[in-house]
């Protein structure tokens, strides 16, 4: 289930909400869990992408480790 990030226009708090795509497409109307305001705006957050391919460095497919080949980590 996707997570949608919002910021409250009244209190400035940022919060996340999990909802199905169909709930969101039907016009999800979230309420701020901190102050109860309905004046919230969806924000975009960064995403985490993992790759199974070896890209030649730490954080790219687990190159550095017990089975790392020569030149893999530097």
N, CA, C, O and CB atoms as a CASP TS submission, in Angstrom:
PFRMAT TS
TARGET T0000
AUTHOR 0000-0000-0000
METHOD Language model
MODEL 1
PARENT N/A
ATOM      1  N   UNK     1       0.845  -1.167   0.000  1.00  0.00           N
ATOM      2  CA  UNK     1       0.000   0.000   0.000  1.00  0.00           C
ATOM      3  C   UNK     1       0.897   1.239   0.000  1.00  0.00           C
ATOM      4  O   UNK     1       1.812   1.336   0.818  1.00  0.00           O
ATOM      5  CB  UNK     1      -0.965  -0.007   1.220  1.00  0.00           C
ATOM      6  N   UNK     2       0.652   2.170  -0.891  1.00  0.00           N
ATOM      7  CA  UNK     2       1.486   3.382  -0.971  1.00  0.00           C
ATOM      8  C   UNK     2       1.358   4.267   0.263  1.00  0.00           C
ATOM      9  O   UNK     2       0.338   4.271   0.953  1.00  0.00           O
ATOM     10  CB  UNK     2       1.118   4.185  -2.204  1.00  0.00           C
ATOM     11  N   UNK     3       2.421   5.010   0.512  1.00  0.00           N
ATOM     12  CA  UNK     3       2.433   5.997   1.585  1.00  0.00           C
ATOM     13  C   UNK     3       2.444   7.377   0.951  1.00  0.00           C
ATOM     14  O   UNK     3       3.269   7.666   0.084  1.00  0.00           O
ATOM     15  CB  UNK     3       3.661   5.801   2.535  1.00  0.00           C
ATOM     16  N   UNK     4       1.528   8.222   1.385  1.00  0.00           N
ATOM     17  CA  UNK     4       1.414   9.572   0.877  1.00  0.00           C
ATOM     18  C   UNK     4       1.843  10.541   1.975  1.00  0.00           C
ATOM     19  O   UNK     4       1.423  10.401   3.124  1.00  0.00           O
ATOM     20  CB  UNK     4      -0.035   9.869   0.396  1.00  0.00           C
ATOM     21  N   UNK     5       2.671  11.516   1.635  1.00  0.00           N
ATOM     22  CA  UNK     5       3.172  12.495   2.594  1.00  0.00           C
ATOM     23  C   UNK     5       2.405  13.804   2.439  1.00  0.00           C
ATOM     24  O   UNK     5       2.126  14.253   1.327  1.00  0.00           O
ATOM     25  CB  UNK     5       4.691  12.726   2.404  1.00  0.00           C
ATOM     26  N   UNK     6       2.074  14.403   3.579  1.00  0.00           N
ATOM     27  CA  UNK     6       1.320  15.647   3.606  1.00  0.00           C
ATOM     28  C   UNK     6       1.968  16.638   4.551  1.00  0.00           C
ATOM     29  O   UNK     6       2.706  16.251   5.457  1.00  0.00           O
ATOM     30  CB  UNK     6      -0.128  15.394   4.015  1.00  0.00           C
ATOM     31  N   UNK     7       1.690  17.927   4.337  1.00  0.00           N
ATOM     32  CA  UNK     7       2.084  18.977   5.275  1.00  0.00           C
ATOM     33  C   UNK     7       0.821  19.775   5.601  1.00  0.00           C
ATOM     34  O   UNK     7       0.031  20.107   4.717  1.00  0.00           O
ATOM     35  CB  UNK     7       3.228  19.907   4.675  1.00  0.00           C
ATOM     36  N   UNK     8       0.652  20.070   6.878  1.00  0.00           N
ATOM     37  CA  UNK     8      -0.515  20.825   7.330  1.00  0.00           C
ATOM     38  C   UNK     8      -0.267  22.311   7.116  1.00  0.00           C
ATOM     39  O   UNK     8       0.778  22.834   7.505  1.00  0.00           O
ATOM     40  CB  UNK     8      -0.828  20.531   8.822  1.00  0.00           C
ATOM     41  N   UNK     9      -1.223  22.986   6.501  1.00  0.00           N
ATOM     42  CA  UNK     9      -1.103  24.415   6.233  1.00  0.00           C
ATOM     43  C   UNK     9      -1.366  25.259   7.485  1.00  0.00           C
ATOM     44  O   UNK     9      -1.012  26.437   7.518  1.00  0.00           O
ATOM     45  CB  UNK     9      -2.068  24.816   5.127  1.00  0.00           C
ATOM     46  N   UNK    10      -1.981  24.668   8.510  1.00  0.00           N
ATOM     47  CA  UNK    10      -2.257  25.409   9.740  1.00  0.00           C
ATOM     48  C   UNK    10      -1.119  25.305  10.755  1.00  0.00           C
ATOM     49  O   UNK    10      -0.665  26.322  11.278  1.00  0.00           O
ATOM     50  CB  UNK    10      -3.542  24.907  10.364  1.00  0.00           C
ATOM     51  N   UNK    11      -0.651  24.076  11.039  1.00  0.00           N
ATOM     52  CA  UNK    11       0.368  23.922  12.083  1.00  0.00           C
ATOM     53  C   UNK    11       1.763  23.632  11.532  1.00  0.00           C
ATOM     54  O   UNK    11       2.740  23.687  12.279  1.00  0.00           O
ATOM     55  CB  UNK    11      -0.034  22.816  13.021  1.00  0.00           C
ATOM     56  N   UNK    12       1.872  23.321  10.221  1.00  0.00           N
ATOM     57  CA  UNK    12       3.173  23.092   9.604  1.00  0.00           C
ATOM     58  C   UNK    12       3.752  21.700   9.794  1.00  0.00           C
ATOM     59  O   UNK    12       4.856  21.423   9.324  1.00  0.00           O
ATOM     60  CB  UNK    12       4.124  24.066  10.128  1.00  0.00           C
ATOM     61  N   UNK    13       3.028  20.822  10.475  1.00  0.00           N
ATOM     62  CA  UNK    13       3.538  19.470  10.707  1.00  0.00           C
ATOM     63  C   UNK    13       3.470  18.649   9.421  1.00  0.00           C
ATOM     64  O   UNK    13       2.561  18.806   8.606  1.00  0.00           O
ATOM     65  CB  UNK    13       2.739  18.774  11.831  1.00  0.00           C
ATOM     66  N   UNK    14       4.459  17.770   9.265  1.00  0.00           N
ATOM     67  CA  UNK    14       4.508  16.845   8.134  1.00  0.00           C
ATOM     68  C   UNK    14       4.094  15.477   8.662  1.00  0.00           C
ATOM     69  O   UNK    14       4.538  15.058   9.731  1.00  0.00           O
ATOM     70  CB  UNK    14       5.945  16.802   7.468  1.00  0.00           C
ATOM     71  N   UNK    15       3.242  14.782   7.910  1.00  0.00           N
ATOM     72  CA  UNK    15       2.814  13.451   8.326  1.00  0.00           C
ATOM     73  C   UNK    15       2.612  12.566   7.107  1.00  0.00           C
ATOM     74  O   UNK    15       2.459  13.054   5.987  1.00  0.00           O
ATOM     75  CB  UNK    15       1.520  13.528   9.159  1.00  0.00           C
ATOM     76  N   UNK    16       2.613  11.269   7.337  1.00  0.00           N
ATOM     77  CA  UNK    16       2.432  10.282   6.276  1.00  0.00           C
ATOM     78  C   UNK    16       1.133   9.527   6.499  1.00  0.00           C
ATOM     79  O   UNK    16       0.679   9.363   7.631  1.00  0.00           O
ATOM     80  CB  UNK    16       3.626   9.304   6.219  1.00  0.00           C
ATOM     81  N   UNK    17       0.549   9.075   5.410  1.00  0.00           N
ATOM     82  CA  UNK    17      -0.702   8.348   5.462  1.00  0.00           C
ATOM     83  C   UNK    17      -0.631   7.196   4.471  1.00  0.00           C
ATOM     84  O   UNK    17      -0.289   7.398   3.306  1.00  0.00           O
ATOM     85  CB  UNK    17      -1.905   9.278   5.157  1.00  0.00           C
ATOM     86  N   UNK    18      -0.951   5.990   4.925  1.00  0.00           N
ATOM     87  CA  UNK    18      -1.006   4.852   4.020  1.00  0.00           C
ATOM     88  C   UNK    18      -2.437   4.696   3.525  1.00  0.00           C
ATOM     89  O   UNK    18      -3.381   4.673   4.315  1.00  0.00           O
ATOM     90  CB  UNK    18      -0.510   3.552   4.716  1.00  0.00           C
ATOM     91  N   UNK    19      -2.583   4.590   2.217  1.00  0.00           N
ATOM     92  CA  UNK    19      -3.907   4.423   1.619  1.00  0.00           C
ATOM     93  C   UNK    19      -3.742   3.687   0.300  1.00  0.00           C
ATOM     94  O   UNK    19      -2.702   3.785  -0.352  1.00  0.00           O
ATOM     95  CB  UNK    19      -4.621   5.802   1.408  1.00  0.00           C
ATOM     96  N   UNK    20      -4.756   2.963  -0.081  1.00  0.00           N
ATOM     97  CA  UNK    20      -4.698   2.262  -1.364  1.00  0.00           C
ATOM     98  C   UNK    20      -4.782   3.284  -2.500  1.00  0.00           C
ATOM     99  O   UNK    20      -5.208   4.422  -2.305  1.00  0.00           O
ATOM    100  CB  UNK    20      -5.848   1.209  -1.479  1.00  0.00           C
ATOM    101  N   UNK    21      -4.373   2.855  -3.668  1.00  0.00           N
ATOM    102  CA  UNK    21      -4.433   3.719  -4.843  1.00  0.00           C
ATOM    103  C   UNK    21      -5.894   4.069  -5.143  1.00  0.00           C
ATOM    104  O   UNK    21      -6.190   5.198  -5.533  1.00  0.00           O
ATOM    105  CB  UNK    21      -3.766   3.032  -6.071  1.00  0.00           C
ATOM    106  N   UNK    22      -6.802   3.114  -4.965  1.00  0.00           N
ATOM    107  CA  UNK    22      -8.218   3.398  -5.231  1.00  0.00           C
ATOM    108  C   UNK    22      -8.776   4.411  -4.225  1.00  0.00           C
ATOM    109  O   UNK    22      -9.578   5.265  -4.603  1.00  0.00           O
ATOM    110  CB  UNK    22      -9.043   2.096  -5.184  1.00  0.00           C
ATOM    111  N   UNK    23      -8.366   4.331  -2.946  1.00  0.00           N
ATOM    112  CA  UNK    23      -8.792   5.332  -1.964  1.00  0.00           C
ATOM    113  C   UNK    23      -8.310   6.718  -2.372  1.00  0.00           C
ATOM    114  O   UNK    23      -9.056   7.695  -2.307  1.00  0.00           O
ATOM    115  CB  UNK    23      -8.265   4.977  -0.561  1.00  0.00           C
ATOM    116  N   UNK    24      -7.046   6.786  -2.795  1.00  0.00           N
ATOM    117  CA  UNK    24      -6.476   8.075  -3.191  1.00  0.00           C
ATOM    118  C   UNK    24      -7.186   8.625  -4.433  1.00  0.00           C
ATOM    119  O   UNK    24      -7.495   9.815  -4.498  1.00  0.00           O
ATOM    120  CB  UNK    24      -4.962   7.933  -3.461  1.00  0.00           C
ATOM    121  N   UNK    25      -7.441   7.762  -5.408  1.00  0.00           N
ATOM    122  CA  UNK    25      -8.066   8.228  -6.652  1.00  0.00           C
ATOM    123  C   UNK    25      -9.525   8.638  -6.447  1.00  0.00           C
ATOM    124  O   UNK    25     -10.070   9.393  -7.253  1.00  0.00           O
ATOM    125  CB  UNK    25      -7.984   7.140  -7.715  1.00  0.00           C
ATOM    126  N   UNK    26     -10.159   8.154  -5.386  1.00  0.00           N
ATOM    127  CA  UNK    26     -11.541   8.549  -5.081  1.00  0.00           C
ATOM    128  C   UNK    26     -11.611   9.885  -4.356  1.00  0.00           C
ATOM    129  O   UNK    26     -12.702  10.344  -4.018  1.00  0.00           O
ATOM    130  CB  UNK    26     -12.217   7.479  -4.240  1.00  0.00           C
ATOM    131  N   UNK    27     -10.458  10.521  -4.107  1.00  0.00           N
ATOM    132  CA  UNK    27     -10.459  11.843  -3.483  1.00  0.00           C
ATOM    133  C   UNK    27     -10.221  11.813  -1.989  1.00  0.00           C
ATOM    134  O   UNK    27     -10.966  12.425  -1.223  1.00  0.00           O
ATOM    135  CB  UNK    27     -11.751  12.521  -3.753  1.00  0.00           C
ATOM    136  N   UNK    28      -9.201  11.116  -1.578  1.00  0.00           N
ATOM    137  CA  UNK    28      -8.835  11.022  -0.166  1.00  0.00           C
ATOM    138  C   UNK    28      -8.728  12.417   0.446  1.00  0.00           C
ATOM    139  O   UNK    28      -8.044  13.280  -0.104  1.00  0.00           O
ATOM    140  CB  UNK    28      -7.503  10.256   0.001  1.00  0.00           C
ATOM    141  N   UNK    29      -9.388  12.647   1.568  1.00  0.00           N
ATOM    142  CA  UNK    29      -9.388  13.943   2.251  1.00  0.00           C
ATOM    143  C   UNK    29      -8.793  13.761   3.652  1.00  0.00           C
ATOM    144  O   UNK    29      -9.538  13.626   4.622  1.00  0.00           O
ATOM    145  CB  UNK    29     -10.841  14.540   2.332  1.00  0.00           C
ATOM    146  N   UNK    30      -7.458  13.755   3.770  1.00  0.00           N
ATOM    147  CA  UNK    30      -6.843  13.512   5.082  1.00  0.00           C
ATOM    148  C   UNK    30      -7.019  14.689   6.035  1.00  0.00           C
ATOM    149  O   UNK    30      -7.216  15.832   5.622  1.00  0.00           O
ATOM    150  CB  UNK    30      -5.364  13.213   4.915  1.00  0.00           C
ATOM    151  N   UNK    31      -6.940  14.372   7.312  1.00  0.00           N
ATOM    152  CA  UNK    31      -7.000  15.357   8.384  1.00  0.00           C
ATOM    153  C   UNK    31      -5.669  15.329   9.122  1.00  0.00           C
ATOM    154  O   UNK    31      -5.121  14.251   9.352  1.00  0.00           O
ATOM    155  CB  UNK    31      -8.195  15.075   9.356  1.00  0.00           C
ATOM    156  N   UNK    32      -5.141  16.479   9.497  1.00  0.00           N
ATOM    157  CA  UNK    32      -3.882  16.550  10.230  1.00  0.00           C
ATOM    158  C   UNK    32      -4.041  15.845  11.580  1.00  0.00           C
ATOM    159  O   UNK    32      -4.932  16.187  12.358  1.00  0.00           O
ATOM    160  CB  UNK    32      -3.438  18.031  10.428  1.00  0.00           C
ATOM    161  N   UNK    33      -3.174  14.853  11.860  1.00  0.00           N
ATOM    162  CA  UNK    33      -3.282  14.148  13.143  1.00  0.00           C
ATOM    163  C   UNK    33      -2.810  14.984  14.331  1.00  0.00           C
ATOM    164  O   UNK    33      -3.031  14.595  15.477  1.00  0.00           O
ATOM    165  CB  UNK    33      -2.486  12.868  13.089  1.00  0.00           C
ATOM    166  N   UNK    34      -2.169  16.117  14.083  1.00  0.00           N
ATOM    167  CA  UNK    34      -1.649  16.962  15.160  1.00  0.00           C
ATOM    168  C   UNK    34      -2.651  18.022  15.609  1.00  0.00           C
ATOM    169  O   UNK    34      -2.822  18.249  16.807  1.00  0.00           O
ATOM    170  CB  UNK    34      -0.367  17.634  14.713  1.00  0.00           C
ATOM    171  N   UNK    35      -3.321  18.680  14.640  1.00  0.00           N
ATOM    172  CA  UNK    35      -4.228  19.768  15.019  1.00  0.00           C
ATOM    173  C   UNK    35      -5.657  19.569  14.525  1.00  0.00           C
ATOM    174  O   UNK    35      -6.549  20.337  14.884  1.00  0.00           O
ATOM    175  CB  UNK    35      -3.701  21.071  14.490  1.00  0.00           C
ATOM    176  N   UNK    36      -5.882  18.534  13.697  1.00  0.00           N
ATOM    177  CA  UNK    36      -7.227  18.254  13.213  1.00  0.00           C
ATOM    178  C   UNK    36      -7.650  19.048  11.985  1.00  0.00           C
ATOM    179  O   UNK    36      -8.787  18.920  11.532  1.00  0.00           O
ATOM    180  CB  UNK    36      -8.186  18.508  14.292  1.00  0.00           C
ATOM    181  N   UNK    37      -6.767  19.856  11.448  1.00  0.00           N
ATOM    182  CA  UNK    37      -7.101  20.687  10.292  1.00  0.00           C
ATOM    183  C   UNK    37      -7.278  19.843   9.028  1.00  0.00           C
ATOM    184  O   UNK    37      -6.627  18.812   8.855  1.00  0.00           O
ATOM    185  CB  UNK    37      -6.014  21.743  10.068  1.00  0.00           C
ATOM    186  N   UNK    38      -8.157  20.295   8.168  1.00  0.00           N
ATOM    187  CA  UNK    38      -8.335  19.658   6.857  1.00  0.00           C
ATOM    188  C   UNK    38      -7.530  20.387   5.784  1.00  0.00           C
ATOM    189  O   UNK    38      -7.559  19.995   4.617  1.00  0.00           O
ATOM    190  CB  UNK    38      -9.825  19.629   6.469  1.00  0.00           C
ATOM    191  N   UNK    39      -6.810  21.445   6.167  1.00  0.00           N
ATOM    192  CA  UNK    39      -5.996  22.207   5.223  1.00  0.00           C
ATOM    193  C   UNK    39      -4.628  21.536   5.105  1.00  0.00           C
ATOM    194  O   UNK    39      -3.644  22.007   5.676  1.00  0.00           O
ATOM    195  CB  UNK    39      -5.852  23.699   5.675  1.00  0.00           C
ATOM    196  N   UNK    40      -4.578  20.447   4.367  1.00  0.00           N
ATOM    197  CA  UNK    40      -3.328  19.710   4.168  1.00  0.00           C
ATOM    198  C   UNK    40      -3.011  19.632   2.688  1.00  0.00           C
ATOM    199  O   UNK    40      -3.914  19.587   1.853  1.00  0.00           O
ATOM    200  CB  UNK    40      -3.417  18.292   4.776  1.00  0.00           C
ATOM    201  N   UNK    41      -1.736  19.615   2.367  1.00  0.00           N
ATOM    202  CA  UNK    41      -1.269  19.569   0.988  1.00  0.00           C
ATOM    203  C   UNK    41      -0.322  18.388   0.843  1.00  0.00           C
ATOM    204  O   UNK    41       0.556  18.179   1.680  1.00  0.00           O
ATOM    205  CB  UNK    41      -0.569  20.904   0.579  1.00  0.00           C
ATOM    206  N   UNK    42      -0.500  17.629  -0.207  1.00  0.00           N
ATOM    207  CA  UNK    42       0.384  16.500  -0.455  1.00  0.00           C
ATOM    208  C   UNK    42       1.757  17.003  -0.875  1.00  0.00           C
ATOM    209  O   UNK    42       1.873  17.925  -1.682  1.00  0.00           O
ATOM    210  CB  UNK    42      -0.205  15.569  -1.532  1.00  0.00           C
ATOM    211  N   UNK    43       2.794  16.387  -0.319  1.00  0.00           N
ATOM    212  CA  UNK    43       4.169  16.720  -0.677  1.00  0.00           C
ATOM    213  C   UNK    43       4.806  15.512  -1.323  1.00  0.00           C
ATOM    214  O   UNK    43       4.277  14.403  -1.237  1.00  0.00           O
ATOM    215  CB  UNK    43       4.984  17.178   0.560  1.00  0.00           C
ATOM    216  N   UNK    44       5.914  15.715  -1.956  1.00  0.00           N
ATOM    217  CA  UNK    44       6.643  14.620  -2.570  1.00  0.00           C
ATOM    218  C   UNK    44       7.906  14.371  -1.775  1.00  0.00           C
ATOM    219  O   UNK    44       8.650  15.299  -1.459  1.00  0.00           O
ATOM    220  CB  UNK    44       6.971  14.921  -4.049  1.00  0.00           C
ATOM    221  N   UNK    45       8.141  13.121  -1.458  1.00  0.00           N
ATOM    222  CA  UNK    45       9.320  12.755  -0.694  1.00  0.00           C
ATOM    223  C   UNK    45      10.244  11.932  -1.576  1.00  0.00           C
ATOM    224  O   UNK    45       9.864  11.490  -2.661  1.00  0.00           O
ATOM    225  CB  UNK    45       8.936  11.975   0.587  1.00  0.00           C
ATOM    226  N   UNK    46      11.455  11.737  -1.093  1.00  0.00           N
ATOM    227  CA  UNK    46      12.402  10.937  -1.855  1.00  0.00           C
ATOM    228  C   UNK    46      12.005   9.470  -1.764  1.00  0.00           C
ATOM    229  O   UNK    46      11.301   9.058  -0.842  1.00  0.00           O
ATOM    230  CB  UNK    46      13.849  11.148  -1.341  1.00  0.00           C
ATOM    231  N   UNK    47      12.461   8.700  -2.725  1.00  0.00           N
ATOM    232  CA  UNK    47      12.191   7.270  -2.719  1.00  0.00           C
ATOM    233  C   UNK    47      13.509   6.531  -2.614  1.00  0.00           C
ATOM    234  O   UNK    47      14.561   7.067  -2.962  1.00  0.00           O
ATOM    235  CB  UNK    47      11.410   6.838  -3.987  1.00  0.00           C
ATOM    236  N   UNK    48      13.450   5.318  -2.142  1.00  0.00           N
ATOM    237  CA  UNK    48      14.641   4.491  -2.010  1.00  0.00           C
ATOM    238  C   UNK    48      14.599   3.429  -3.097  1.00  0.00           C
ATOM    239  O   UNK    48      13.650   2.647  -3.172  1.00  0.00           O
ATOM    240  CB  UNK    48      14.735   3.844  -0.589  1.00  0.00           C
ATOM    241  N   UNK    49      15.607   3.401  -3.925  1.00  0.00           N
ATOM    242  CA  UNK    49      15.665   2.447  -5.016  1.00  0.00           C
ATOM    243  C   UNK    49      16.860   1.541  -4.805  1.00  0.00           C
ATOM    244  O   UNK    49      17.976   2.012  -4.581  1.00  0.00           O
ATOM    245  CB  UNK    49      15.744   3.162  -6.384  1.00  0.00           C
ATOM    246  N   UNK    50      16.627   0.248  -4.876  1.00  0.00           N
ATOM    247  CA  UNK    50      17.713  -0.719  -4.728  1.00  0.00           C
ATOM    248  C   UNK    50      17.951  -1.389  -6.066  1.00  0.00           C
ATOM    249  O   UNK    50      17.023  -1.584  -6.851  1.00  0.00           O
ATOM    250  CB  UNK    50      17.389  -1.773  -3.630  1.00  0.00           C
ATOM    251  N   UNK    51      19.176  -1.733  -6.313  1.00  0.00           N
ATOM    252  CA  UNK    51      19.531  -2.395  -7.558  1.00  0.00           C
ATOM    253  C   UNK    51      20.208  -3.711  -7.249  1.00  0.00           C
ATOM    254  O   UNK    51      20.980  -3.811  -6.296  1.00  0.00           O
ATOM    255  CB  UNK    51      20.440  -1.505  -8.420  1.00  0.00           C
ATOM    256  N   UNK    52      19.924  -4.708  -8.044  1.00  0.00           N
ATOM    257  CA  UNK    52      20.589  -5.992  -7.858  1.00  0.00           C
ATOM    258  C   UNK    52      21.854  -6.078  -8.715  1.00  0.00           C
ATOM    259  O   UNK    52      22.630  -7.026  -8.588  1.00  0.00           O
ATOM    260  CB  UNK    52      19.633  -7.144  -8.203  1.00  0.00           C
ATOM    261  N   UNK    53      22.057  -5.100  -9.576  1.00  0.00           N
ATOM    262  CA  UNK    53      23.252  -5.082 -10.418  1.00  0.00           C
ATOM    263  C   UNK    53      24.427  -4.513  -9.649  1.00  0.00           C
ATOM    264  O   UNK    53      24.254  -3.605  -8.836  1.00  0.00           O
ATOM    265  CB  UNK    53      23.008  -4.268 -11.697  1.00  0.00           C
ATOM    266  N   UNK    54      25.610  -5.028  -9.892  1.00  0.00           N
ATOM    267  CA  UNK    54      26.827  -4.537  -9.256  1.00  0.00           C
ATOM    268  C   UNK    54      27.278  -3.288 -10.001  1.00  0.00           C
ATOM    269  O   UNK    54      27.667  -3.369 -11.166  1.00  0.00           O
ATOM    270  CB  UNK    54      27.951  -5.627  -9.250  1.00  0.00           C
ATOM    271  N   UNK    55      27.229  -2.145  -9.348  1.00  0.00           N
ATOM    272  CA  UNK    55      27.597  -0.876  -9.969  1.00  0.00           C
ATOM    273  C   UNK    55      29.010  -0.442  -9.601  1.00  0.00           C
ATOM    274  O   UNK    55      29.440   0.641  -9.998  1.00  0.00           O
ATOM    275  CB  UNK    55      26.612   0.200  -9.568  1.00  0.00           C
ATOM    276  N   UNK    56      29.739  -1.262  -8.853  1.00  0.00           N
ATOM    277  CA  UNK    56      31.139  -0.949  -8.589  1.00  0.00           C
ATOM    278  C   UNK    56      31.421  -0.095  -7.382  1.00  0.00           C
ATOM    279  O   UNK    56      32.467   0.553  -7.335  1.00  0.00           O
ATOM    280  CB  UNK    56      31.694  -0.293  -9.738  1.00  0.00           C
ATOM    281  N   UNK    57      30.561  -0.060  -6.425  1.00  0.00           N
ATOM    282  CA  UNK    57      30.842   0.729  -5.238  1.00  0.00           C
ATOM    283  C   UNK    57      29.909   0.392  -4.110  1.00  0.00           C
ATOM    284  O   UNK    57      28.898  -0.279  -4.314  1.00  0.00           O
ATOM    285  CB  UNK    57      30.755   2.190  -5.548  1.00  0.00           C
ATOM    286  N   UNK    58      30.238   0.856  -2.906  1.00  0.00           N
ATOM    287  CA  UNK    58      29.381   0.583  -1.766  1.00  0.00           C
ATOM    288  C   UNK    58      27.982   1.148  -1.978  1.00  0.00           C
ATOM    289  O   UNK    58      27.825   2.241  -2.523  1.00  0.00           O
ATOM    290  CB  UNK    58      29.991   1.157  -0.499  1.00  0.00           C
ATOM    291  N   UNK    59      26.978   0.411  -1.552  1.00  0.00           N
ATOM    292  CA  UNK    59      25.609   0.858  -1.708  1.00  0.00           C
ATOM    293  C   UNK    59      25.009   0.520  -3.063  1.00  0.00           C
ATOM    294  O   UNK    59      23.829   0.782  -3.295  1.00  0.00           O
ATOM    295  CB  UNK    59      25.539   2.322  -1.489  1.00  0.00           C
ATOM    296  N   UNK    60      25.775  -0.039  -3.933  1.00  0.00           N
ATOM    297  CA  UNK    60      25.294  -0.418  -5.258  1.00  0.00           C
ATOM    298  C   UNK    60      25.393  -1.921  -5.418  1.00  0.00           C
ATOM    299  O   UNK    60      26.357  -2.420  -5.998  1.00  0.00           O
ATOM    300  CB  UNK    60      26.094   0.301  -6.368  1.00  0.00           C
ATOM    301  N   UNK    61      24.427  -2.636  -4.922  1.00  0.00           N
ATOM    302  CA  UNK    61      24.378  -4.076  -5.132  1.00  0.00           C
ATOM    303  C   UNK    61      25.265  -4.860  -4.184  1.00  0.00           C
ATOM    304  O   UNK    61      25.515  -6.036  -4.447  1.00  0.00           O
ATOM    305  CB  UNK    61      24.761  -4.390  -6.530  1.00  0.00           C
ATOM    306  N   UNK    62      25.747  -4.289  -3.116  1.00  0.00           N
ATOM    307  CA  UNK    62      26.507  -5.025  -2.123  1.00  0.00           C
ATOM    308  C   UNK    62      27.893  -5.399  -2.577  1.00  0.00           C
ATOM    309  O   UNK    62      28.348  -6.503  -2.279  1.00  0.00           O
ATOM    310  CB  UNK    62      25.779  -6.242  -1.742  1.00  0.00           C
ATOM    311  N   UNK    63      28.575  -4.542  -3.275  1.00  0.00           N
ATOM    312  CA  UNK    63      29.893  -4.847  -3.810  1.00  0.00           C
ATOM    313  C   UNK    63      30.901  -5.145  -2.710  1.00  0.00           C
ATOM    314  O   UNK    63      31.620  -6.141  -2.796  1.00  0.00           O
ATOM    315  CB  UNK    63      30.385  -3.700  -4.659  1.00  0.00           C
ATOM    316  N   UNK    64      30.972  -4.317  -1.688  1.00  0.00           N
ATOM    317  CA  UNK    64      31.940  -4.528  -0.614  1.00  0.00           C
ATOM    318  C   UNK    64      31.417  -5.581   0.345  1.00  0.00           C
ATOM    319  O   UNK    64      30.316  -5.448   0.880  1.00  0.00           O
ATOM    320  CB  UNK    64      32.232  -3.210   0.137  1.00  0.00           C
ATOM    321  N   UNK    65      32.175  -6.591   0.555  1.00  0.00           N
ATOM    322  CA  UNK    65      31.762  -7.653   1.467  1.00  0.00           C
ATOM    323  C   UNK    65      32.733  -8.806   1.378  1.00  0.00           C
ATOM    324  O   UNK    65      33.764  -8.704   0.714  1.00  0.00           O
ATOM    325  CB  UNK    65      30.335  -8.127   1.153  1.00  0.00           C
ATOM    326  N   UNK    66      32.416  -9.901   2.040  1.00  0.00           N
ATOM    327  CA  UNK    66      33.336 -11.038   2.086  1.00  0.00           C
ATOM    328  C   UNK    66      33.675 -11.608   0.706  1.00  0.00           C
ATOM    329  O   UNK    66      34.772 -12.130   0.509  1.00  0.00           O
ATOM    330  CB  UNK    66      32.746 -12.125   2.940  1.00  0.00           C
ATOM    331  N   UNK    67      32.748 -11.515  -0.246  1.00  0.00           N
ATOM    332  CA  UNK    67      33.013 -12.102  -1.566  1.00  0.00           C
ATOM    333  C   UNK    67      33.366 -11.054  -2.608  1.00  0.00           C
ATOM    334  O   UNK    67      33.316 -11.341  -3.804  1.00  0.00           O
ATOM    335  CB  UNK    67      31.811 -12.893  -2.036  1.00  0.00           C
ATOM    336  N   UNK    68      33.722  -9.847  -2.187  1.00  0.00           N
ATOM    337  CA  UNK    68      34.044  -8.769  -3.135  1.00  0.00           C
ATOM    338  C   UNK    68      35.326  -9.090  -3.893  1.00  0.00           C
ATOM    339  O   UNK    68      36.286  -9.607  -3.322  1.00  0.00           O
ATOM    340  CB  UNK    68      34.188  -7.417  -2.398  1.00  0.00           C
ATOM    341  N   UNK    69      35.329  -8.784  -5.159  1.00  0.00           N
ATOM    342  CA  UNK    69      36.489  -9.036  -5.990  1.00  0.00           C
ATOM    343  C   UNK    69      37.525  -7.929  -5.879  1.00  0.00           C
ATOM    344  O   UNK    69      37.280  -6.915  -5.224  1.00  0.00           O
ATOM    345  CB  UNK    69      36.068  -9.200  -7.423  1.00  0.00           C
ATOM    346  N   UNK    70      38.686  -8.111  -6.514  1.00  0.00           N
ATOM    347  CA  UNK    70      39.741  -7.098  -6.456  1.00  0.00           C
ATOM    348  C   UNK    70      39.292  -5.790  -7.091  1.00  0.00           C
ATOM    349  O   UNK    70      38.672  -5.793  -8.154  1.00  0.00           O
ATOM    350  CB  UNK    70      41.003  -7.603  -7.149  1.00  0.00           C
ATOM    351  N   UNK    71      39.601  -4.679  -6.443  1.00  0.00           N
ATOM    352  CA  UNK    71      39.261  -3.363  -6.973  1.00  0.00           C
ATOM    353  C   UNK    71      37.828  -2.960  -6.758  1.00  0.00           C
ATOM    354  O   UNK    71      37.416  -1.881  -7.185  1.00  0.00           O
ATOM    355  CB  UNK    71      39.553  -3.319  -8.410  1.00  0.00           C
ATOM    356  N   UNK    72      37.067  -3.795  -6.110  1.00  0.00           N
ATOM    357  CA  UNK    72      35.636  -3.517  -5.931  1.00  0.00           C
ATOM    358  C   UNK    72      35.404  -2.350  -4.980  1.00  0.00           C
ATOM    359  O   UNK    72      34.520  -1.530  -5.224  1.00  0.00           O
ATOM    360  CB  UNK    72      34.917  -4.758  -5.408  1.00  0.00           C
ATOM    361  N   UNK    73      36.163  -2.260  -3.924  1.00  0.00           N
ATOM    362  CA  UNK    73      35.893  -1.247  -2.886  1.00  0.00           C
ATOM    363  C   UNK    73      36.862  -0.084  -2.917  1.00  0.00           C
ATOM    364  O   UNK    73      37.081   0.553  -1.887  1.00  0.00           O
ATOM    365  CB  UNK    73      35.937  -1.882  -1.523  1.00  0.00           C
ATOM    366  N   UNK    74      37.412   0.194  -3.989  1.00  0.00           N
ATOM    367  CA  UNK    74      38.264   1.362  -3.978  1.00  0.00           C
ATOM    368  C   UNK    74      39.365   1.252  -4.910  1.00  0.00           C
ATOM    369  O   UNK    74      40.179   2.169  -5.016  1.00  0.00           O
ATOM    370  CB  UNK    74      38.787   1.616  -2.663  1.00  0.00           C
TER
END
